[in-house]
Amino acid sequence: MYFILKIKKIWPKIKWVLLLPLIFLIYVVISLFHATLTDFQPPEKTFLNIQKKNENNLITSPTLSFLNWNIGFAGLGAKSNFFYDSDQSFFFSNGKMVRSPEAFVDENLKGIIDFIESNPTDFVLLQEVDRSSRRSYHRNQHELISARLNEYSQHFALNYQVARVIVPLLNPWNVLGKVASGLSSFSKFNPISSERYQYPGKYNWPDYLFHLDRCMSVQRYPTSRVSDRELVVVNTHNSAYDGGHLKPKEMAYLKRFLLAEYQKGNYVVVGGDWNQNPPGIINNKVSIAAGVLPSTSYQPSQIDEKFMPENWQWVFDPVIPTSRSLVDILDYGKTPVALIDYYLISPNVEVVEVKGFNLKFQYSDHNPVRMTIRLRDL
């Protein structure tokens, strides 16, 4: 009897201590159930909508230019850090930004679009372009870029669609939330087809519910070659935060695809954010060339020099870093950098020029890379 009376006396003080964990558990269970029901599960191959905005239906000139850039959903400019680069990001934001202020996002997006427009190329390959995400205040970035590139055909391939990303888990009032994002590809030519290819491999449940569904976006362009040789342009964004488990599967899939296209006699150009160093690159040399202190904390993995057959070329600017660490707000010269954005071209394609633009990560945590090529025998 005494025990019951004692419980009644202290119950008002302890009930919330008991109820809060239960409420949190219910929140997690409901969130996982909802994420499982709404999980984005694309097929291996999806046909993408082609929006033609020009009359260029045939590539007749052998010289073509490309711009490749991960724009970081305009939320990862020089004034931002990002919670996901923190060691405990799954549970806490640790004082880092879950999303940048809206003014930062708008400022970055304007700078990104202005740069693309003032540096015109035949092809523009972008990664991390949002269409309707909480982190970028639901701006349709693909459409805003398209409106300025009004003479380019346009293609969008989703690679991140989650109704509600619930991390940081222990900050339910400040989670990443809804994400709809992907790869944007633009061209001054009209392709004969545009397709999304899903990469193999994924995280275990429940992690895969809140991660990207990595893919490549592929457009085929007819050329004036009598043999009907096509230019195959691939926009790729390979896995990060994968512990080295997913990228090998993605790269093997990509290699089979590329070799098959080249075997048909096609020209092949791949651009993207590979989330790994190209063959032969020493990251510290890139840092030193860019006036940045070398770092041991930001060292991406590296593609093996024998990964592709002889005469395939990895094309990059060896003195311009293309990505930076997001652990802290940018302090150029001290913030660790790497080179993970570049091109791969088939043996029947010749490099004319490659140029990285060191924007010092003003608008994105990546720098853009421009390449000019010549199609042999065209």
C-alpha positions in Angstrom: 0.0 0.0 0.0 2.8 2.3 0.9 4.5 1.6 -2.5 1.3 2.5 -4.4 0.9 5.7 -2.5 4.5 6.6 -3.2 4.1 6.0 -6.9 1.0 8.2 -7.0 2.9 10.9 -5.3 5.9 11.0 -7.6 3.9 10.0 -10.8 3.4 13.7 -12.0 7.2 14.1 -11.9 8.2 10.9 -13.7 5.4 10.3 -16.2 7.1 12.5 -18.9 10.3 10.7 -18.3 8.6 7.5 -19.2 6.3 8.9 -21.9 8.9 10.8 -24.0 10.9 7.7 -25.0 7.6 6.0 -25.9 6.5 8.9 -28.0 9.9 9.0 -29.7 9.7 5.3 -30.4 6.3 5.7 -32.0 7.6 8.5 -34.1 10.5 6.4 -35.4 8.3 3.4 -36.1 5.8 5.5 -38.0 8.5 7.3 -39.9 10.2 4.0 -41.0 6.8 2.5 -42.0 6.0 5.6 -44.1 9.5 5.6 -45.7 9.2 2.0 -46.6 5.7 2.5 -48.2 6.9 5.5 -50.2 10.4 4.2 -51.1 11.5 5.2 -54.6 12.3 1.9 -56.5 13.1 2.8 -60.1 13.6 0.0 -62.7 17.0 -0.6 -64.2 16.1 1.5 -67.3 13.7 4.4 -67.5 13.0 6.5 -70.6 13.3 10.2 -69.9 11.2 13.0 -71.3 13.0 14.9 -74.1 12.2 18.6 -74.2 13.5 20.0 -77.6 14.2 23.7 -77.7 16.3 23.9 -80.9 16.4 22.5 -84.5 19.8 20.9 -84.2 19.0 17.2 -84.9 22.4 16.2 -86.2 26.0 16.7 -85.0 28.1 17.8 -88.0 31.0 19.5 -86.3 33.7 17.3 -84.8 34.6 19.9 -82.1 32.3 19.9 -79.1 32.4 21.5 -75.6 31.2 20.3 -72.2 30.7 21.8 -68.8 30.4 19.4 -65.8 29.4 20.6 -62.3 27.9 19.3 -59.1 26.0 22.3 -57.9 25.3 20.9 -54.5 21.6 21.9 -54.7 22.8 25.5 -54.2 22.9 24.9 -50.5 26.6 24.2 -50.0 28.4 27.4 -50.9 31.4 28.9 -49.2 29.4 30.2 -46.2 27.9 26.8 -45.3 28.9 23.6 -43.6 26.8 20.4 -43.6 25.8 18.2 -40.8 26.2 15.0 -42.8 30.0 15.4 -42.8 29.9 15.1 -39.0 30.8 11.8 -37.3 27.4 11.7 -35.5 25.3 13.1 -38.3 22.7 10.2 -38.1 21.7 11.3 -34.6 22.7 14.9 -34.2 23.4 18.0 -36.3 26.2 18.9 -33.8 25.7 22.6 -34.5 26.2 22.1 -38.2 23.7 23.3 -40.8 21.0 20.8 -41.8 20.0 23.4 -44.5 21.6 26.7 -45.4 19.6 29.9 -44.9 17.2 30.6 -47.8 19.1 33.7 -48.7 22.3 31.6 -49.2 20.5 29.2 -51.5 19.0 31.9 -53.7 22.4 33.7 -53.9 24.2 30.5 -54.8 21.7 29.5 -57.4 21.9 32.9 -59.1 25.7 32.6 -59.1 25.5 29.1 -60.6 23.1 30.0 -63.4 25.0 33.2 -64.2 28.3 31.2 -64.5 26.7 28.6 -66.7 25.2 31.2 -69.0 28.4 33.3 -69.2 30.5 30.2 -70.1 28.4 28.6 -72.9 29.2 25.0 -74.0 27.4 22.5 -76.3 26.6 20.2 -73.3 26.0 20.9 -69.7 26.1 18.1 -67.1 24.9 18.9 -63.6 24.6 16.8 -60.5 22.6 17.5 -57.3 19.9 19.6 -58.9 16.8 19.9 -56.8 13.2 20.0 -58.1 11.3 20.1 -54.9 13.3 19.7 -51.7 13.0 21.2 -48.2 16.8 21.8 -48.1 16.5 24.2 -51.1 13.2 25.7 -50.1 11.3 23.9 -52.8 12.8 25.8 -55.7 12.6 23.9 -59.0 16.2 24.4 -59.8 16.1 22.3 -63.0 13.3 24.5 -64.4 15.0 27.7 -63.3 18.3 26.7 -65.1 16.3 25.5 -68.1 14.6 28.9 -68.4 18.0 30.5 -68.8 19.3 27.8 -71.2 16.3 28.3 -73.4 17.9 26.9 -76.6 19.1 23.7 -75.0 17.3 20.3 -75.0 16.9 19.3 -71.4 16.8 16.0 -69.4 16.3 15.2 -65.8 16.9 11.9 -64.0 15.8 11.5 -60.4 18.4 9.9 -58.1 17.1 11.1 -54.7 13.4 11.0 -53.9 12.4 10.6 -50.3 9.2 11.9 -48.8 10.9 12.7 -45.5 14.5 12.1 -44.6 14.4 11.8 -40.8 18.0 12.5 -40.0 19.4 13.9 -37.7 17.3 11.3 -35.9 17.4 12.9 -32.4 16.5 16.4 -33.9 13.0 15.5 -35.2 12.1 19.2 -35.3 15.0 19.9 -37.6 15.4 17.0 -40.1 16.4 17.2 -43.7 12.8 16.4 -44.8 11.5 16.0 -48.3 14.1 15.6 -51.1 13.5 15.4 -54.8 16.8 15.8 -56.7 18.8 14.4 -59.6 20.9 14.8 -62.7 20.3 17.6 -65.1 21.7 17.3 -68.7 21.4 20.0 -71.3 22.5 20.1 -74.9 22.4 22.4 -78.0 21.5 19.2 -79.9 18.4 17.0 -79.9 19.0 13.4 -78.9 17.3 10.4 -80.5 16.9 8.9 -77.0 17.3 9.9 -73.3 17.4 7.2 -70.6 18.1 6.7 -66.9 20.1 3.6 -65.9 19.9 2.5 -62.2 23.2 1.5 -60.7 23.3 -1.9 -58.9 23.8 -2.2 -55.1 22.2 -0.5 -52.2 22.5 -0.1 -48.4 20.8 -2.4 -45.9 17.3 -1.5 -44.6 16.5 1.0 -43.2 19.5 3.0 -44.4 18.6 2.7 -48.1 15.3 4.4 -47.5 17.0 7.7 -46.9 19.9 7.5 -49.3 20.3 8.3 -53.0 19.4 5.8 -55.7 22.5 6.3 -57.8 22.1 6.3 -61.5 23.5 7.6 -64.8 21.6 9.7 -67.3 22.4 8.7 -71.0 21.6 10.7 -74.1 22.3 9.5 -77.7 23.0 12.0 -80.5 23.1 11.2 -84.2 26.2 12.3 -86.1 26.9 12.9 -89.7 29.0 9.8 -90.0 27.8 7.6 -92.9 27.9 4.6 -90.5 25.3 6.1 -88.2 27.8 6.4 -85.4 26.2 8.0 -82.3 27.6 10.3 -79.7 26.7 8.8 -76.3 26.8 11.3 -73.5 26.7 10.0 -69.9 26.0 12.1 -66.8 27.0 10.1 -63.6 27.0 10.7 -59.9 28.6 7.8 -58.0 28.2 6.9 -54.3 29.6 8.7 -51.4 29.5 7.6 -47.7 29.4 4.0 -48.9 32.5 2.6 -47.1 33.7 1.3 -50.5 30.9 -1.2 -50.9 28.8 0.4 -53.6 31.2 2.2 -55.9 32.8 -1.0 -57.2 29.5 -2.3 -58.3 28.5 1.0 -60.0 31.9 1.2 -61.7 31.7 -2.4 -63.0 28.2 -1.7 -64.4 29.3 1.6 -66.0 32.4 -0.1 -67.6 30.3 -2.9 -69.2 27.9 -0.2 -70.6 30.7 2.0 -72.0 32.6 -0.9 -73.6 29.5 -2.2 -75.3 28.8 1.3 -76.7 32.3 1.7 -78.0 32.1 -1.8 -79.5 29.2 -0.6 -81.6 31.5 2.1 -83.0 29.9 5.0 -81.0 31.7 8.0 -79.5 31.4 7.9 -75.7 31.8 10.8 -73.3 31.2 10.5 -69.5 31.1 13.4 -67.1 30.2 13.6 -63.5 30.9 13.6 -59.8 32.7 10.2 -59.4 33.3 10.6 -55.6 36.8 9.2 -56.1 40.1 10.4 -57.5 40.9 9.6 -61.2 43.9 7.3 -61.9 47.3 8.8 -61.3 46.1 11.7 -59.2 47.9 12.4 -55.9 45.4 14.4 -53.8 48.1 16.3 -51.9 49.7 17.6 -55.1 46.3 19.0 -56.2 46.0 20.8 -52.8 49.5 22.3 -53.0 49.0 23.5 -56.6 45.8 25.2 -55.4 47.4 26.9 -52.4 45.7 24.6 -49.9 47.3 22.7 -47.0 47.4 19.0 -47.7 45.1 16.9 -45.5 44.8 13.3 -44.3 41.2 13.7 -43.2 39.8 14.2 -46.7 41.3 11.5 -49.0 38.8 10.0 -51.5 39.5 6.5 -52.9 41.2 6.2 -56.3 40.3 4.5 -59.6 42.8 1.9 -60.6 45.0 2.9 -63.6 44.1 -0.4 -65.3 40.3 -0.1 -64.7 39.6 0.9 -68.4 41.4 -0.6 -71.4 44.3 1.2 -73.1 43.5 4.4 -75.0 40.4 5.3 -72.9 41.3 8.7 -71.4 40.5 10.2 -68.0 40.3 14.0 -68.6 40.8 16.5 -65.7 42.7 19.6 -64.8 45.4 18.3 -62.3 45.9 21.7 -60.6 42.3 22.7 -59.8 40.5 21.0 -56.9 36.9 20.2 -57.6 35.4 19.4 -54.2 36.0 20.5 -50.6 35.2 19.2 -47.1 32.0 20.4 -45.5 32.9 19.8 -41.9 33.3 23.5 -41.5 32.5 26.8 -43.3 35.1 27.4 -46.0 38.4 28.7 -44.9 40.2 28.6 -48.2 43.8 27.5 -47.8 43.0 25.4 -44.8 39.7 23.6 -45.7 40.7 20.2 -47.3 40.0 19.8 -51.0 40.1 16.9 -53.6 39.7 16.3 -57.3 36.7 14.0 -57.9 34.9 15.7 -60.8 36.1 14.9 -64.4 35.5 13.1 -67.7 36.2 9.8 -69.3 36.3 9.5 -73.1 36.5 6.6 -75.6 39.6 6.1 -77.9 37.8 7.6 -80.9 37.5 10.9 -79.1 40.4 13.4 -78.8 40.9 15.9 -76.0 41.4 19.5 -77.3 41.4 21.3 -73.9 40.3 20.8 -70.3 40.0 23.6 -67.8 38.9 23.6 -64.2 37.5 26.8 -62.8 38.7 27.6 -59.3 35.7 29.5 -58.0 36.9 28.7 -54.5 33.6 27.0 -53.9 31.7 30.2 -53.7 28.4 28.8 -54.9 28.8 25.0 -54.4 31.1 22.6 -52.6 32.3 21.6 -56.1 34.1 23.6 -58.8 33.0 23.3 -62.5 35.2 21.7 -65.2 35.1 22.5 -68.9 36.3 20.2 -71.7 36.6 20.6 -75.4 36.9 17.5 -77.6 37.2 16.4 -81.2 35.3 13.4 -82.6 37.8 11.5 -84.7 36.8 10.7 -88.4 33.8 13.0 -88.3 
